Amino acid sequence: MSVGIVLGNLGTPSSPSKKDVGVYLREFLMDPYVINKAFWFRWLLVNCIIVPFRAKNSSEAYKEIWTKEGSPLLVESQKLKTAMQRQLGDDFRLSLGMSY
């Protein structure tokens, strides 16, 4: 019998482009556990205020840390999963999960 381990992380944009960062921010910020307000208020806040003004700056910040392999968070999480799998052996099944 195997033991399952899920390595969870918040998530990352698909690329450092303004569009992909905007998609990521919308998905993350529309979660009612992140902004605990009524849907209509959260929608207006995220789509009319936060994302239009924040996506460009966040995109520029992501471009500074992005690697040729991709998102540092995803790349390092995958390396951690591989190293843990090697260390723990075949009796363990590891999965990497990103919320957003």
C-alpha positions in Angstrom: 0.0 0.0 0.0 1.3 3.5 -0.9 1.0 6.7 1.1 -0.1 9.8 -0.8 1.4 13.2 -0.2 0.1 16.4 -1.8 2.5 19.3 -1.9 0.2 22.4 -2.1 1.1 25.9 -3.2 -0.9 29.0 -4.0 -0.1 29.1 -7.7 1.6 31.2 -10.3 0.7 32.9 -13.6 1.3 30.9 -16.8 3.8 33.5 -18.0 5.0 36.9 -16.9 2.9 38.6 -19.6 0.4 41.3 -18.5 -2.4 39.2 -19.8 -1.5 36.0 -18.0 -0.7 37.9 -14.7 -4.2 39.5 -15.0 -5.8 36.1 -15.5 -4.0 34.8 -12.4 -4.8 37.9 -10.3 -8.5 37.7 -11.2 -8.7 34.0 -10.4 -6.9 34.4 -7.1 -8.6 37.6 -5.9 -12.1 36.4 -6.9 -11.8 33.7 -4.3 -14.2 34.6 -1.5 -11.6 33.3 1.1 -9.1 35.9 -0.3 -11.4 38.9 -0.4 -14.3 38.2 2.0 -16.9 40.6 0.5 -20.1 40.2 -1.4 -19.6 38.8 -4.9 -20.7 42.0 -6.7 -18.4 44.2 -4.6 -15.4 41.8 -5.0 -16.1 41.6 -8.8 -16.0 45.4 -9.1 -13.0 45.8 -6.8 -11.0 43.1 -8.7 -12.0 43.8 -12.3 -12.3 47.6 -12.2 -9.7 48.7 -9.7 -7.1 46.1 -8.7 -6.3 44.1 -11.9 -6.3 47.1 -14.3 -3.8 48.9 -12.1 -1.8 46.0 -10.7 -1.4 43.6 -13.6 1.3 45.8 -15.4 3.4 46.3 -12.3 3.1 42.7 -11.2 4.0 41.6 -14.7 7.2 43.6 -14.6 8.1 42.1 -11.3 7.5 38.6 -12.5 9.7 39.3 -15.6 12.5 40.1 -13.2 12.4 36.7 -11.5 11.1 34.5 -14.3 13.6 31.9 -15.5 14.1 30.2 -18.9 12.5 27.1 -17.2 9.4 29.1 -16.2 7.9 30.3 -13.0 10.4 30.0 -10.1 7.7 28.9 -7.8 6.6 26.1 -10.1 10.1 25.1 -11.1 11.3 24.9 -7.5 8.1 23.1 -6.3 8.7 20.5 -9.0 12.3 20.0 -8.0 11.2 19.6 -4.4 8.6 17.0 -5.4 11.3 15.1 -7.4 13.8 15.2 -4.5 11.2 14.1 -1.9 10.1 11.2 -4.2 13.6 10.1 -4.6 14.3 10.3 -0.8 11.0 8.6 0.3 11.0 5.9 -2.3 8.2 3.9 -4.1 6.0 3.5 -1.0 5.0 7.1 -1.4 3.1 8.9 -4.2 3.7 12.6 -4.4 1.6 15.1 -6.3 2.0 18.8 -6.7 -1.1 20.9 -6.5 -1.5 24.6 -7.2 -4.7 26.4 -6.2 -4.6 29.0 -8.9 
